[in-house]
Amino acid sequence: MFNMNPETQKKIRRFKGIKRGYYSFVILIGLLSLTSICELIANSRALLVSYQGTLYFPIYSAFHPGTDFGLDYPYETNYRELKQKFLNEGGDNWLVMPLVQYNPYENNAQNNVFRPAAPSLSKGHYLGTDTTSRDILSRLIYGTRIALWFALAFTLSVYALGIVIGCAMGYFGGLFDLIFQRFIEIWSNIPFLYMVIIVFSVIPSGFPTSTRIGLLLFVMVLFSWTSITYYMRTETYREKSRDYVSAARIMGASNLRIIFRHILPNALSTLITFVPFTVISSITAITALDFLGFGLPPPTPSLGELLKQGTGSLRTAPWIVISAFGTLVILLTLITFVGEAIRESFDPKKFTIYK
């Protein structure tokens, strides 16, 4: 499907040869894939219900009141109780629940008292509950999905903006380059955290969660693209003086073709080594903002919000901070191993022989 040149194939083989980084990459892809379908892993709805010979798929279907399954209430079915009812009746009706039988927003308070509960296999709270009796494992799964996809969207946006502007600065140079350098110097000195606080203090709380997450992503990208621009500008300046660029100009290639077809592929090898560390910076940034209360809107599951709860109840409920901190450490460690392997496999000084 993809025609990779021999040099790229050689770099990929080097990367696969660095086992720690390669296996970390495989684990990360697996985590991203699993969390992408986390509704099938952690949910208060059943995966499949067989009632009176009819199959139902509650997770990805319409709302089912209790009356649909012979219960005496019109609100949404409690599938954990329905499963126990089917077991007690011993008939042909059955259902399959997810591995974690709680959704991340569900308050499963004991005796109507909202407080953290220790991990319990019998109750299905494998990592316990938080300060409002929500299942920690469920919130970690959903929070990890948000963190990973947010980091990917952030990285792609930052690189897209930085590459376009950096290539233009390096290729055209002159007054265009000078104006953008002065603009970037001013822009990079604007305090990022203060801007996030100001923006989110004026956003109405009635905005949908998706809109608020999109605004957070937009603000973070707006103040994070400048470093990539400088790297891309330097690489473009170096590559545009090569003979192959002069040959492309003589053959009548347009500026866009020269930049995106010739210069960019040869300049990306340096930028690829920064991708894992950009992902790490975005995960730590959104976690820190959530911890401070200026990140994802509540009650959105997030690692920072769990860390904030955990530090506030460290003596009474240590399992909260242990779970959140452990998840964050594992994620960042895996991405760091991937970054080290990419940097080593793409290092031209280590694998080039100069005569």
BELUR-V753144 format. One record per helix or strand of 2 or more residues. SS is the DSSP state (alpha for helix, beta for strand). FROM is the first residue (numbers start at 1). LEN is the number of residues. If there is no record, write none. Layout:
# BELUR-V753144
{{SS,FROM,LEN} {SS,FROM,LEN}}
This chain:
# BELUR-V753144
{{alpha,6,12} {alpha,19,18} {alpha,38,3} {beta,46,6} {beta,54,3} {alpha,66,4} {alpha,79,11} {beta,94,4} {alpha,136,37} {alpha,174,14} {alpha,192,11} {alpha,209,14} {alpha,226,14} {alpha,243,8} {alpha,255,38} {alpha,303,10} {alpha,318,28} {alpha,348,4}}
